[in-house]
Each structure stands twice: as structure tokens, then as C-alpha cells.
Amino acid sequence: MPVPLCHKDYAGLAGCSALAFVLYLNTLNAGFVYDDRRAILANGDVTGLRPLAHLLRNDFWGTPLQDSGSHGSWRPLCVLSFRLNFLAGGLTPAGYHLVNVLLHCVATWLVFLVGRTLLPSRIGVLAAGALFAAHPAHSEAVAGLVGRADLAACICYLLSYLSYRRHMLNREWGSLVLTIILALAALLCKETAITALLLCGLCDVLFAVNRESSDKHRFRSLSILTITLLSAAYCRLSLLPRPSTAFSAADNPAAHETCFWTRTLTFLYLPVANFRLLLWPQELSFDWGMEAIPRIRTLWDPRNILSVGFYGSLFTVLWRRSGLSRSTASMDFAEVAHISLPLLRRLGGNSCHNWLGLTCECHHQLAAPSHRSAPATCSKSSFWPGSFMGVAFIVLPFLPASNLLFYVGLVMAERVLYLPSVGYCLLFGLGFGHLWQRVNSCRRSKMMLLCALGLLLGVHGLRTFRRNLDWRDEEQLFRSAIRVNPPKALANLGSVLSAQGRYEEAELALRTALGHRPSMADAHFNLGVVHQKQLNFSSAVPSFRRAIELRPQLSVAYLNLGISLISLGDHRREAISVLRTGARLEGNGVRDRGAHEEARCTCYLQLSVLLRAEGRLQEAASSLRESLKALALLPQKQRAVLHLRLGEILAELQDWDEAEHQQRLALQLQPEKGAAYVTYGQTLARNGSRLAEAESWFKRALQLAPLEASSHHHYADFLEQQERHQEALSLRLRAAALAPNDYTLQSCVADALRLLNRLAEAELWYRKAVTLQPMAAHAHANLGAILQMRGLRKDAVECYQRALELQPGHAISRANLAKMNLHKDTNE
């Protein structure tokens, strides 16, 4: 039986977990950053837009596994935890971050318990747990919400190991079944956890007991583990769809390298670079792609020396420890135990844990009835199995993501080190405990060791605290990585600055990023967006064209190029062609299928607007029908918009039956949206024989969405067409109250008052509209018209003149001035 926890162990557990919690408290007020947006905010599996069963069909990002652009990362348990977070607190980020912090505390607790099974000294266990709690390399996994996959996988992985250690004592079926369930749960959290059963089997072999009955039970356990592992690997690799599109060169440049030696030397160096992050986690980054780690192209690269030293040291340690185990095999400690245990019983002892300076790994109590099932092999110290298992905890979980067995979509990522760091912390605890035992009799040396440990934890804790601040918002996160990965960091920073309206800074960041790496389609696209927002459409067009040239499936670039061409005024025919091309893109290999389909939908809508404006109603209707067939997987909200737009165009074509059918389809898709009822009412209103029915739909829209200003506004339009001006005025006033800064709604109130001949009140509302849009010529012209009607000729002239200053060719102002026999030379 394992040694029960004592009060010192509980104190150590509490201390390590408390340290983990305190260090990550400053992540609770962080937001959704970087990959969190796509994995949570834009993932219908998290927000409940898709049924729960889709968790088993879609990848981690919400893309169907069969899709050509799927990442192939199937982690349904992690996505389920996000969905539970959403059900509990919506999209408030604090709840998601709190769960991550608590999971890190649980993982720290388990590292402490694992240390107790492998490390010979309590101080070593405490050092391992504290280092795991404070290590800065864990910041990405804890502070970044997508790191929950690594946190949950680590917890299930360690629980699986602990359950199997219990199974090794008495070979009971319950603990073996629990081991398998936990290992499979770890696999459903993240793919790298597939090695959990392999680690358990390796542990069993290392702690083998040379007894016939024990060997028989061990063989049975190892056989079950092997069959389960092979079955899980087969199901994951063969039954579930795998990525059909290779990862991009930006994600993993070495995988696309044509030279065999460059690929080999680079991939052999990557574990060294990862281990360096564990040793000295000072230089951290949210992304290590592109050329953050330059490829090794020659044998004379000094990094090859590090690779040789790393692998040489690793094999030397394992070989020497293995040799030590064999050299001590001549002393049959099992026989010593058989002699010493009865002697201990006669002398009143109850444990073989420490007898004549020999340490038994089993920690077995004589009073336990099942002592025959406990491991009885003793050694002079547990350094050998502890060191081997520490290396196993590093190597096995890291292998699937190392690019050594197969290529993956990353070069290096700090969150991938979360589980392998358990082994690093165990080795650190093993070494620290060994040093502690060597200076056991020297109080001064002990104090020096404690001070060194405290200094290390303090430095790591401070670095962790500061690194967490980088993950609070995207701007700081991207700025922190400029030194490591300039093109990726600057390109993302430019996008963030553009969204904040800081266009000059955004343009500088994007141009600098393109200076580092001119082939980034996203950077060219974002630069075009910056120009577009600055109304510099002539500069935006080349940027969008370059983005399309570099990534022909980038549908959002076609959309923005079409919009820019429309804004230039004389490129409508080309804009139609561009939008039609963007709308028909299949998107083979695109990573974000949802964003691609949304861009295609917007292309279809914008195309219908252009065709409708040119009077090509049949073509507009055909394009929208095409969109409904091509975008079958579009969310209901967007499909409803397509049906509504198609219904409007069919109504203009006076195809009343089909128009009504399309409107009803939109209502079925969005029965809770008032806009659909309003549009249906407008369609019915065009048929003079169905006015009463149309009004009933307007009223239903008001009942459904009483706080939507547009519902009141469109109902008022309908009433004014029926010359029910007093009723329309009350609706106009309500709409203006709901949207006090909407220029159109304020002007409509003034128009309604003018129709009722309440000119003084109308003047007040026209003045309010002018304050909302002081640079709009038509606002001043409207005010001038009402002043003219009231006989205030001088004030009216001033308003018309101001309108002509803002827009020299304003026809209404010219005409009204002519009526007043006042002529203004607009050329002055």
C-alpha cells in the first residue's frame, strides 16, 4: 500500500497549489485573445448554435472533420468544457480564465502526488511541485484559453498514471479500468496524451518484481494496455478523418524544406530549443512559426553542437543509470527483504522503507494483508527509476508534437510543453532531493540550498506574473513577440491597431511586417483594409489584389476589393466580376471555414445590390438563388438575410407569391427577429389588396421587438403611405427616442411634423438633425426649406448658401434660391 499522506504532505500540497493560484490571479481580468476568438467566440459548438452531437463531428475550432480545411485536432472534452462555461456565464471571459487557473492548481496538486511515487525525499517532491506551479513556460497554457486542452490532458494523464500505480500494488480490475478511462479522456482533450498508456506500461516494467505470480499478472496488465493503446491509435488515425491539406510553410517552414539534411538537422534541434525554454524561459512568444527558429542548413551551424550535447547527455544519463541498476543486481534486495521483514516483525518494526540505510521503493507496511502483491524490489536509492521516469514524462508526451515521427502544424509552442514539463520538474526535484541528502548533516549547506530554491522560484514567479500581463490583451501580446517573430507579431499588431482606429500606426506596423516577409497575404489584406478605412481606395485596391495573388482562396479579399472598386465610381463592371468570383470560391484548404462562408455570403449580397441598382433584377434574383444553393451550411441568421433580400427583389418583379414564400422562409429561420416581420409587411404592402394583412405584420414586429427603432420607423413609413400622418408621427417620435443619434430618424420626425403643418416644431427637429451631421448639404437644405416656409427668408438663404458651400452642385438649394430671386455665384 502507498504511504498515506501526513500533515507535512498536506501542507506541501496546499502550498504548491496556493502558489499556482496566486501567480495566475492577474489572468482573471484578461480577455479573449488570439486563438481564443476562433476557438470560443466564433465556434458554434461552444456558443450553442449547433447541436451537442456536433462536438463529435467537428474539430477543436468548430470545423467539420471532413472539411478540406480542418485542422484535424479532435478534442471534444475540451470543447465541451468551453460549452459548459458558456452555459454558466455566457461570453464573459473571467469565468473561462478562472476555470483555467483552477485546472492549473489541480495539475500542480497531481504533480506533487506523482512526485511522491518517484522521488525519495519529501523536500524533492516539494521542489518539483513548486517549480511546476511557478514555471513561466506554463503562462500560455493557463492565460491563453485554448491552452485548456493541455491543462485538461495533463490532469487526466497524471490521474491515469496514479491509478495504474495503485493497480501495480494488487492488480485489481477496478484501478486498471479507471486507468484506461482516464487515458482515453486525456486523448479526448488533446492528441499528445495518447502516450499515457505507454508511460504506464513503462512504469510497470521498471518496477517489475521477480516473482512468477506477479509476472503473470503483470503480463496480463501490459497486454490489456497494449491492446487498448493500439485500438485507440487505430481509431484516432484511421476511423477519424485526418487533415487533407498540408500545413502552410509559415506554420512549419522546415516541413516544406526540400533538402533532407536541412529538415533532419532542424527537427533534431527543435527538442533542444524546447528544452532550453524549460531551462531558461526568458524569451517567450505566442507564435514560433515562420523564421522564429531559423533552419539549420549546414553541418557547421553551432546549434548542431547543442543537439549533439543534448542527445549525448540524455543517452549517457540513461545508460549510466541502467548500468548502475544492473551492477547492484548482484545484491538480491528481494532476499534481503525476505530476511529483514520477519526480523523487523520480531523487533517490533512495521516497515521496510528504511532498513540499514537501504530504501525500499514499495514503502510497504508489514501490517497490510496484501503485501505479496506490492513491489518488493529494493535498491540502494530510487534515483535510477525516478530519473528514468522523469525522462519518460518529458519524452513520451512531447514525441507526437516533435515533428520527428510525423509533421505537425507547428515548430514550437509553449503550451505543448505543459505536460512534458512534469518530467522536467520531477528531474529537478530528484536532483534537489539528492543534493539535500548529501548535505544532510550541514545546516549551513541546507540553508544555501533553500535560498537557491527560493531565488529560482522567485525569479520564475516574477517572470510568470509579468508574462501573464502580456496575455491580457492582443496589442500587448503581439508587441511582446516582435523580437522573436517580427513578421507575424507586426502583422497581427497592425490588424489590432486598425480595429482600434489607429491607422497610421497600423500602416507602419504592416509595412514593417511586409519588409520582413513580403509574401504574407494577411498583411497585404490588412494593409488594404487600413487604406479602405481611410477612404484611400486607390491604394487599397493594389493591396487586395496582391493578397488575392498570394492566396487565391481568400474570399474576404475579393469582397473588399469589390467594395473598393465600387467606391472608386467607374469600376462597377469589374466590381461585379470580382464579387461574383469571390462568391463562388469553394475555399479548398481554408482554415476558418465559417469566416470564408460568411465572406462568400456578403459577396452575394453586395453583388445583388449592384445588379439591383443597375436594374438587372432578374440577375440579382438568380445570384441570390445561387447563394442559397451554394451556401447550404450557412448559419440560419445569414440564410434568413438571403431569403429576405430575395423576397424584396421578387416583390419589385411583382412575383408576389414567390416573394411571400421567401419572406415566410426567412420568418421560419428567424422567428424571433422583428426585421423579418417588417420586411414581410413591406412586401405585402406593395400589393394594394393586402394592406390590412401587411399592417398586422408590422404590429407583430412591434410586439416582438418593441425596442428596435427600425420597426417603428418602417411601420411609420407604411402609415404615411396611407396618409395616417398623426399615427405615423407617434411612431416617428418613438423611433427617434430609441436612437437619439440617428440622423435619418430625427429628420423623419421633422418631415412628419411638416406634413401636419407644425412648422415651428419641425424647425427644431431639423436643427437637431443639422447638429448630428453638420457637414451634410442636404441637412442644411432641409432646414432652409422649413425656414422658407415659415417666412424667415434671411435665415433660409444662409442655410442654402451653407449647403452650396458643402456641395456646390446641390440642386434643391439652387432651385429654392432661384425661387426667392436670389442668385449666388457658386463658382466663387
N, C-alpha and C positions, 0 to 999 in steps of 0.2 A: 504494500500500500504506500502511496506517496506520503511524505511527511506533511502533516496538517499545518495550516497557516498559524503562526503565532502572532503576538501583538506587534512585534517588530516588522513582520511581513505586512501586516495590515497598515502600519504606519508608512512603510515604503510604498505600498500601492497607492495610498491616499496622497502621499507627497508627489509622486510622479504624475498622477492624474491631475492633481491640482495645478502643477506646473504647466501641463499641457493646456489646461483650460485658461489659465491666466494669460499665457503668452498669446493666445488667439482671441482674446476678448475684443481686441480692436478690429476684428473682421466682422463683427456683428452689425456695424453700420455701413458695410460695403454694399455695393450694388451688383447688378448683373453685368459682367464684363467679358469681353472677347467671346470665347466659345459658349459661354452661358446663354447668350442671346439665342443662338440657334438651337441649343440642346433643351432649353426650357421655354423661353418666350415664344419662339416660332415653332414649337413642337406640339402638334395636335394631340399626341399621345399623353402629354403632360397636362395640357390645359383642358382636356376632356372633349375636344372637338371630334375625336374619333373613339370608337368603342374600345373597351378594355382589351378585347381579344386581339386588337392590332398590336399590342405590346409584343406578341409572339411572332408577328409578321414583319415588323419594321425594325430597322437598326436603331442604334443609340440616338441618332439625330432625327428620327421620325420618318426616314425614307424607306420605302418598301425594299426588302432584301433582294427581290428580283430585279429591282431597278438597276439600270446600267451604271448609274452614278452612286450606288450605295457604297458606303464606307466598309460595310461588312462587319461592323462592330455590333454584335448582338448581345445586349446587356439588359434583359427585361426586368430583372430585380432592381437594378439601379433606377431605371425609368419609372418603375412602379413607386419607388420611394419619392421621386420628384412629384408624381401624381398625388400621392398622399399629402405631401407638403402643400400642393395647390389646393386640395380639398380643405385643408386645415386653415390656410391663411391666404389663399389667392396667390397673387404675384408680388407679395411683399417680400423683399429679399432677406430680411432679418431672420425669418423662420428657416429658410434654406441654410443660411450660414450657421445658425445655432445647431442644426442637426449635424452639419459637418464637424463643428467643434466637438460636440458630444461623441461623435464617432471616433474622432482622434483620441479623446480621453479613453474610450473603451479599448482602442488599439494599443494605447500605452499600457493600460492595465494588463492586457494579454501578453505583451512583450515581457512584462515583469514575471508573469506566471510561466511563460516559456523559458525564461532565464533560470527559474528555479529548477527546471528539469535538466538543464545542461551545465550550469555553472556551479562550481564547488563552494563558492563563498557568497555570503549574503551581500557584502559590500559590492561585489562584482555585479550581482543582479540589480542592485540599486543603481549603479553607474550606468548599466545598459538601459534601464527604464528611463532614467533622467535624460540620457543623451537622445533617446528616441523622442521624448516629449519636446525637446528644445531644438532639434536639428533644423537648420534653415531650409534644407532641401525639401522639407515637407510643406513649406508655405504654399506652393502651387496647388498641392493636393487638398489642403484644408481651406485656404482662402478662395481658391477657384472652385466654383460649384461643380463643374464637370469632374473634378477630382474625387467626387463621392464614389465613383466606380472603383477607384483604387483603395479608398478607405474601407468600403464595404467588403471588397475582395480580400483585403488584408485581414479583416476581422474573421471572416469565415475560414480563411486559410489557417490562421493560428488556432482557431477553435477546432478545426479538423485535426490538426497536429496534436493538440492537447487531448482530444477524445481518443486518438489512436494510442497515445502514451498510456492512457488508462486501460485500453484494450490489451496492451502488451503485458499488463500485470496478471490478468486472469483469463484472457482470451474469451471474454463474454461477447455474445452476439449483439447485444444492445449497443455497446460502445462502437462496435465495428460498423453497424448500420448508421449510427449517428455520424461517424467519420465520413462515410460515403455521401450522406445527405449534405453535410456541411461543405465537403469538397465540391459537390455539384452546385451548391448555392454560390460558392466562390466563383465558379466558372460562369454562372449566370450574371455575375456582377462585372467580371472582366476576364478576357480570354487568357491573360498571362497566368491566371490561377489554375490552369489545367495541370500544373505540376504539383499540386497539393498531395495527390495520392502517391506520386513518385517520391516525394520527400518523406512521407510516412513509411513507405516501404524501405527506403534507405535507412531511416532511423531504426527500423526493426532489425535490419541486417547488422548494423553497427553494434547494437546492444544484444546480439544473439547470446543465448545460453546453451551451452553444450550438453543438452540432455535430450534423450530420444523422444520423450513425450512432448517436450517443449518444441523440438524441431518439427514434429508432425503438426502441431497446432500452428506454428509459425508458417509452415509451408501452405497450410490452408488459408491463413490470413493473407499472405503475399499473393497467392493465386487469385483470391477474390479481388484484391486491389488491382492486380494486373488486368484482369478481365474487365473490371469497371473502367479503368483508365483507357484501355483500348476501345471500349464501346463508346465512351464519351468523346474520345478523339475522332472516331469514325463518324459519329452523329454530327459533331461540330464541323468537320471538314468535308463530309460527303453529302449528308442529307440537307444541311442548311446551305443556302446559296452563298457563294463566295464572291468577292469583288470581281467584276468582269472587266474593269478598267484599271490600268496600271496607275500607280500613284505618280503625281507630277514630279518633274525634275526639281521644282522648287522645294517640295516636301522632302525628297530624298535624292539629292544630286548624285551620290555615289552609286545608287542602284541603276542609274541611267548611264553610268560611265562605261565606255566601250572597252577600255583597257582592263584586262583581267587583273594585272598586278596592282593597278590603282585601286580597284574595288577591294581586292583582298587586303591590302595594307591598310586601307582606310577603315574597313569594317573590323579588322583586328585591333585598330587603335581606339575605336569607339568605346569598348568596355573600360579602357584606361581613362578616357575622358570622363566617363560616368563615375568611375571610382574616385577621380580627382574631385568631383563635385561633393562626394561624401567626405573626403578628407579636408577640403578647403572650400566650403560653399560661399565664397565671397562674390563670385561673378555669376549671377543668375539671370535667366531670361525667360520670357513667356514662349519663345519660339527659337529653336536651334536649327531651323532649316536653311535653305539657300547655301551660302558660304560661311555660315557662322563657325563651322568647323571645316577649314579648308581640306580638300582631298590630298592625300599623300601620293605624289606622282613619281617619286624616286626613292631608291633604297637609302640615299644619303640624307633623307629628311631626319632631323634629330628626334622626331617623335617616334621613329622606329626603335630607338634605344629604350624609350619608355615602355613600348609594347613588349620588347624582349625582357626587360627587367620585371615588368608586371607578371607576365606568364611564368617566367623563371622562378620568381619568388613564390608564386602560388603553388607551382608543382613541387618546389623544394620543401615548402612547409608541409604539404600533404604527404610527400614521400617520407620525410623525416619522422613525422608523427606516426605514419603507418609502420615504419621501421621500429620505432620505439615500442609500439604495441606488440610487434612480433618478438622483439628482444626480451620483453618481460613475460612472454608467454611461457618461458621455461618455469617460471614460478606459478604454479597452479593455484590461483587465488580461490578457485572454487573449492579445492581440497582444504585450503586454509580455513575457508568459511565453515566447511563441514566439521572441522576440529574446533574452531573458535566459538561457534554458536552454542554448542552444548556446554562448553566451558563457561561461556558468558551466563548461560542459564543457571549453572551451579553457583556462580559468583554473584548472582542477583542482577546481572545486566539484562538489557532488553533490546539492544540494537547492535547491528554490525556496522553502523555508519562510520564509527571511528574506533579502530581497534589496533593498538600497537603502531599508530601512525599511518595505517592503511585506510583508504577511503573507499567505501563500497558505494557504487552508483545507485544501487536499488533503494537505499535509505529504508531498508526493510525492518519492520518491528517483529520480534520473536512471537509476540502475543497474537499476531494476525493468523487466522486459521488458514489463509491461502498462500502461505509463504513458499510453497513449492512452485507456484506459478510466477513468482517475482523474479526479475533478473538477478542472478547471483554472481555474475562475473565481476570481480573487483579488480581494480588496478591501482597503481601507486598514486595516481591522480586522475581526474576526469578531464585533463587538458586535451587528450587525444580525441575522444568522441565529441567534446564540446567544440574544439576547433574545427573538426570535420563538419559537424552540423552547422556551425556558423557559416562556413564556406558554402555549404549546400543551400542555406537560406538566402545567400547572395546570388549564387549562380543559377539555381533552378528557376526562380520566378523571373529572372532577367533574360534567360535564353530566348523565350518566344519574341521578345522585342529587340533582340540584339542585332538583327539582320544577318546573323551567322548561319541560321538554319533556313530562313526564307526572308524575302524582302518585306518590309513593313512601311507604313506611310510616315515614318519619322526617322530622324537621325538620332536625336536625343531629346528627352523630355524629363523634367524634374519629377513630375508626378509618377512616372514609371518607376522611379527609384524608391517609392514609398515602401513597397513590400520588400525589395532586396535590402533596404537599409536596416531591416530587422536583423539580418545576418551580420551586417557591419557593426551594429550596436552590441550584439552578442559577443563578437570577437573583441570589441573594445572592453566590454565588461569582463571577459575571460582574462584578457591581459592585465587589466587593472586589478582584478582579484589576485592574480598570480603575484604581481608586484607587492600587493598588500600583505600576502602571506610571507613573502621573502623578508619584509621589514617588520614582521610581527612583533619583534622584541624591541624595536626602536620607536619610541614615541615621537621623536622629532621627525623621523622619516615619514611616519604616518600623517603628521600634520602637513608636511610638504605635499604629500600625495593628495590629501583632501583639498589643500589650497589650489593645486594644479587642476583638480577636477572642478572645483568651484569656478576657477578662472575660465576654463573651457566652456562650462555651462553658461556662464555669464556672457561670454563673447557670442556664443551661439544664440542665446536668448535675445540679446540685443539685436543681432542680425535678423533673427526671425521677426521680432517686433517691427523693425524698420521695413523688412520685405513685405510684411502684411499691408503696410500703408500703400505700397505700390499697387496692390490688388484692390484698392478701394474704388478707383475709377480708371477708365480706359486711358485717359490722357497721361496720367502718371505711370501707368503700366507700360505704355509704349515708349515714353521718354526714358524709362529705366533700362530699356533694351537697346537703345541706339548704339551703344558701344559694342555690344555683342553681335547684333544683327541689324546693321544700319538700313538696308533697303526695306526689309519687312516692317521694322519698327517705324520708320519715317512714313512709309506708305499708309500704314494704319493710323498713325498720328494725323496725317493730312486729312483722312476721312473724318476723324473725330472733330478736328478744328473746323472743317467745312460745315458739319452738322451744327456747330455752335455759332456759325455766322462769322467766324474769324478767317475771312477769305484770303487775306494777304499772307498770313502765317501758314494757312493750309497750302497755298500755292508754292510757297518756298519749301515746305516740307516735301511735297510731292515731287517737285523738280529735283530736289536733292536726292530723293529716293531713286528717281529715274537715272540720275547721274551715276549711281552705284550699280543699278541693274536696269538697263533700258527696255528689257523685254517683259516687264510686268504689266499685264493687261489691266489689272485692277487699278494700278496707279494712273495709267492713262485715262481710264474711265473716270476716276475720282477727280482728276485734273479737269476733265471736260465738265463735270458737274459744278466745280468751282467757277469756271468761266460762265456756265449757264446761269448760275445764281447771281452772277454779277451782270447779267444781261449782255455778256460779250459772246454772242452766239457765233460770230465768225471765227473766234478762237476755240470755241467748244467743239465745232464740227470736226476739225482735224484730230483732236484728241479722241473723240468717239470712233472715228474711222480707224485710227491706229489700234485702239482696243479691240475692235472687231477683227482687224487683220491678225492680231496675236491670238485671239480666242474667238473663232467664228461662231461658237455656240452661246456667246454672251448676249442673251436676248434683251437684257436691260440696256445694253449699249445701243442696240437698234432702236429701242423705244426713245431714248434720249436724243439720239441722232435725228430721228424723225421730228421730234418736238422742236429741236434747234432749227432744222430746215424750215419748218412751218413759220417759226418766229422771224426768219430772215425775209419772208414775204414772197419771194419769187421762185421758190423751190418746192411748190406744193406737189407737183407731179413726182419729183424724186422722193419727197417725203412719203407719198402713198406707197411707192415701190419699197422703200426701206421698212416701213411699218408692216407691210404685207410679208416681207421676208422674215422679219423678227417674229411675227405672229405664227409663222409656220415652222419655226425651228423645233426639231424633235428633242434637242438637248441631250444627245448621246454623251454619257460620261460626266454630266454636270453633277457637282456635289450637292448643291442645295436645290433639290427638285421643286420644293414649294415656292421659293423665290423665282425660279425660272418660269414656272407655270403662271405665277401672278404677273410677271412682266409680259408674257405672251397674251394674257387676258387684257392687260392695259393696251397693248399694241392693237388688238382687235377693236377695243372701244374707241381708241383715238382714230383708227382707220375709218370706223363708221361715222365719226364726227366729220372728218374731212370729206368723205363721199356725200354725206348728207348736206353739207354746206354747199357743195357743187351741184346739188340737185340730183345726184345719182343714187336715188333712194333704193332702187332695186339691187344695185351692187352693195349698198350699205347693209340691206337686209340679208343678202347672200353671205356676206362676210360674218355677220353675227350668227347665222345658222351654222356656218362652218366652224365657228368658235365653240359652239355648244357640242358639236360632234367631236372636235379635236381635243377639247379640254374636259374629258369625261370625269377626271379625278379632281376637278376644281372644287374648293370648299363651297358649301351651299350659299354663303353670303355673296360670293363673286358670281356664281351661276345665276343668282336672283337678279343681279345688276344686268347681266347679259339679256335675260328674259325681259326685263323692264325696258331696256334700250330698244330691243327688237320690237316690243309691243308699241312703243312710241312711233317708230318708223312705219310699221304696218298701219297704224292709225292714220298717218299722213297719206299713206297709199289708199286709204279708205277700205282696207281689208279688215272690216270690223270684227268679224268672227275670229280670225286668226290673231288679231291684236288682243282681243279679250282673252283668248286661250293663253297667250304668252303672259299676260298680266296675272292670270289666275295661277299659272305655274310659279311665277315669282312669289305670289302670296303663300303658296304651299311651302316654298323653300324658306321663307322668312315671315311667318305669320305674326311675329311679334314686332315687326318693323312698320312704323307708321308711313314711311316713304312709299312702300309698296301699295298701300291703300290709296294714298294721294295720287299716285301715277295711274292707278286703275280708275279712279274717279275722273281724272283728266281725260282718259281715253273714252269713257262713257259720255262725258260732257260734249265731246265733239259730235256725238250722234244726238241730234236735237230731240229725238223721241224718247231719250232715256235720261233726261235731266234729273228727275226725281231719284232714280236709282243712283246716278252719279253723286248727288248730294248726300245720300245715305252712306256712301263710301268715305266721303270727306269727313262726315261726322264720326264714323268708326275710327278714322285715323286720329281725330282729336281725342277720342276716348282712350285709344291705345297709347298715344304719345302726347299728352297734354303740355309737356314742357318743350316740345320741338317747335321752334319758331317757324320752320318751313311748312309745317302742317297748317298753321293758322294763315300763313301768307298765301298758300295756294288755294285754300278754301275762300279766302277773300277775293282772289282773282276770279273764281267761279261766280261769286255773288255779284261782283261788279259787272260781269258779263250779263247777268240777269237784271241789272240796274237796281239792285238792292243795296244802295250805297250806305245806308245807315248801319245795316248789319255788317257790311264789309268793313266799315270804319272801326267797329269794336274789335274785330279780328286783327286789323292792322295795328291797333294800339297794343294788343296783347303780344303780337309778334315782335314789335319794337321794344317792348318791355323785357322780353326774354332774351333779345340780342341787342343791347343798347349801343353797341359799337358797329353795327352793321349798317353801312351807308344806304344800301338798297331799301332796307326795311324802313328806315327813317324817311327816305324820300317818298316811299309809298304812302306813309301816313299823311304827308303833306299833300300828295296828289288826291287822296281820299277827301281831305278837308276842302280842297279846292273844288272838287266835284259837288260838294254840299254848299258851296259859296261861303264857306267860313274862312275868308281870306286872311284875316289877321292871325288866326291860329295857324293857318297854313304857312304864313311867313315865318313864324317861329320855328316850325319844323324844317323848313328849307334852310334857315340859318344854321340849325343844328347839323344838317347834312353837310353844309359847307365846312364846318369845323372838323368833320370827320375826314373829308377829302378836299383840303384847301387847294390842291394842285389840279383838280379835275375841272375842265372848262364847262362841262355840262352842269355841274353843281352850281356854278355862278350864273349860268344862263337860266336855270330854273328859278333861282332867287330873283333874278332880274325880271322874269316874266310875271311873277306874283306881285312884285313891286309896281310894275307897269299897270297891272290890272287894278291895283289899289290907287293909281294916280300919282304915285311917287316917282315922277319921271326922272328926276336928277339921280336918285339912288339907283334906279333901274339902269340908266346909262352907264353908271360906274361899274355895275355888275357885268353888263355886256362887254364893256371895254376890258375888264379884267379877264373875261372868258376869251376874248380875242388875243390878249397878250399870251395866255397859256396855249391857245390853239388858234393861230391866225386865220385858218380857213373854216372856223366854226360857223356853219350855215345858219343855225337858228339865231345866233347873236347878230349876224349880219342882217338877216331879214327883219328882225324886230327893230334894229336901229334904223333901217330904211323906212319902216312904217312910221317911226317917230320923226321922220325928216331930219335925222341927224346922221351925218356921214363921217366915217373915220377912215383915214388913210391907213390901211393895215400894213402898208409897206414901210412905214416909218418905224 
